[in-house]
Amino acid sequence: MVVSRLSLWVRLHNLPLHFWHHKVLEGINNLLGRYIKLDTKRVEERIFTFAKICVEVDLSKGLLDHILLTHKNQYWTQSLDFENTAF
């Protein structure tokens, strides 16, 4: 049996504060795969070093190392840090 889908936690280091919104984080999650959940504890405790999202990814498509975010006329290249992956 070959595993092609896997749920992974993704850290979004140095995410600008104007992107720390539930809908934005869900949108990022949906870019990567199927939305599972957000780590809302980090927002509630005002720990803004990184956002943390859980997504089900299709491993046959590979994992992205970054995504491009836009807000008004500003662009931000966000690096993606997949937790506990051996690949």
N, C-alpha and C positions, 0 to 999 in steps of 0.2 A: 504494500500500500504506500502510495506516494502522497505526502501532505502538500497540498497546493494553496490552502488558505490557513492563515494563522492570525490570532489576535495578539497585537503588540502594543506596548506603551511607547509613545513618542514624546521626547522632550523638545521643546521649542525654546532654546536658549536665547537670551537677549531680545525677546519679542517686545517691540515697542508697546507702550501702555495703551495707545489708541486701538490696538488689535486685541486687547484683553476684554473681549466681549463674547458672551455665550454663542451668539449667532456666527461671529467670525470664526471662533474656534471650531464650531460644528462644520462650517464651510471648509476649513482647512482639513478637518477629519474626512469629509466626503471627497476631497480631492485625492486623498491617499487610499481610500477604500471604503468599506462599510462602517458607518458610525457605530461605536459601542458606547463610550461614555467619556466624560471630562473629569479631571481631578479638580473638583470644585473646592476642595479643602485649601488648596494653595491660594485661591482668590479670597476665600473667607478669612484666612489668616494673614492676608496681605503679604504673601511671600512671592515677590515678582521676579525672582532670579530666572525662572523658566516656567512656561506653561506645560501642562502634561495632559495628553489625550490618548485614548485607547481606540485603536482602529483594527478592523479585520482586513488584512491585505491579501492580495492574490500574489503568491510568491512566483508564479510563472511569468508575471509582468515585471518582476524585479522591484527593488526598493529605491525610491528617489533619495537623493542626498540633500536636495534643497527645493524650495518652491518660491515663486515670485508673488508677492502680495502687493495690492495697490490700495491706496486710500486718497481720494480726491486726486491730486496731481503728483502724489508721492509714491515712490516704488521702494519696496523692501525685499531683499533676497533673504529668505529665512532658511537657515540650515536645519536639518532634521536629524535627531539623535535617537535611533531606535534602541530601546533598552533590551538587554539580555539576548542579543543575537550573536550567533557564532559565524555569521556571514556578512 
